[in-house]
Amino acid sequence: MSKVTDIRIVDAVCSFEPVKFRTPLKFGGRIIESSELINVEIKVETRNGRHAVGLGSMPLGQIWAWPSSTVSPEQAAGAMKQFALEATDMLAAYPDFDHPLDIIYRTSAEYAHLGQKISRQLKLPEVMPPLAELVAASPLDAAVHDAYGRVLGINSYNALSKEFANCDLSEYLDDQFAGEYLDKYTLRTPKPKLPLYHLIGAVDPLTSDEVQKPVGDKLPETLGQWIAADGLTHLKIKLAGDNLQWDIDRVLAVDQVAIEAQGKRGCTQWFYSLDFNEKCANVDYVLEFLKKIQAQSPAAYDRIQYIEQPTNRDLKAHPENKMHAAAKLKPVVIDESLIDYESLLLSRELGYSGVALKACKGHTDALLLGAAAQKFGMFLCVQDLTCPGFSFLHSASLAARIPGVAAIEGNGRQYCPGANRAWKPRYPTMFDIKDGTVGTAALDGDGLGF
């Protein structure tokens, strides 16, 4: 069933933009000091001849999306950029008028073939993984949804009901969702504000004694300074996953700094999320870690809000990595493994109790998987990929429109604030943090909301 509101792609252009970090970020055993944005601009038209342009932007993120012992980060970046260019061309050739959900759903069916072709052309020793494909294609996904709202003069999150969509959710998920549409699982107005999760990288200084070379750009240099400056209440701690004592010591050290900094500002409640970046050998590591944290600091244990995917992202290859025991203690969210509905179902079988949604995996999939997670009663959070500017606003708009999302991650302001400068005057509540929250009420415009 087609709708008068359907759109057709008229043109699509992909470009790249370098982003320099102010301080190094270490996660998953690697340190990154710069990034690159994939920017996509898409022009669409309606059946009655109206036109509009939509934008999408996302960091390349190859270190996270394609960790490999045989493909270098430079090779991965080159392949993902080529994928973004060709996927954009493929989208521009989409022949029909359709709703964005269907345009992306059908275009994404070609991603695996495209990834294999590019890997062969570049003579890479391994095929591009699905996560890398999703990240490379995510800006064009966002741009289609943005353009759709703009050409209709409405917010894109309010164009997901039966009035606009050509199919119900059973088309994309399964029969459990027959007769349901995404308006059931999204909000008509954005939440007015959301807590901001501040990232503590593995080499980030906690105290002034640990600052080896001050940046000197008037931004905070230590964790205590960040807490005081931004009124932070949510802290995400990057951990090793293969060094139990270091991980325990790191959390306890963060907790001591937080206790002092929060005490000075009269704050009595704050939270931690823990990210092992898949480095834990098994769930026993997580259980032992939690046991020792609770024994040494019951208060720090109580502050742990959730744990991100602690073991290998290849769920099918490691069915022994069951999370049931850990999920009884704290929510354990699926992250790197979450690439489609099938992986969500598998994660539930393996004991995962939560979902980390990311705009960098595609706006369409984030909406669909967010709906599934709500139906299944799972813990929800939205995280970013060190997203600055447009990409951060996109990620935040997603979090503000999905019920149950606990907080929004946004560490671009820490590591690449220069890329926020053009956006900060227009959306000060999103970039000028004072009370530990972002003012998402501002994200209520046409398209993706900004």
Helices and strands as residue ranges (DSSP letters): E 7-27, E 30-46, E 51-59, H 62-65, H 73-92, H 100-108, H 111-121, H 130-152, G 156-158, G 169-171, G 175-177, G 182-185, E 194-200, G 208-210, H 223-230, E 234-238, H 244-264, E 271-275, H 283-296, H 298-303, E 304-308, H 324-327, E 332-334, H 341-349, E 354-358, G 359-361, H 363-375, E 379-383, H 389-401, E 405-409, H 412-415, G 417-420, H 428-431, E 437-438, G 440-442
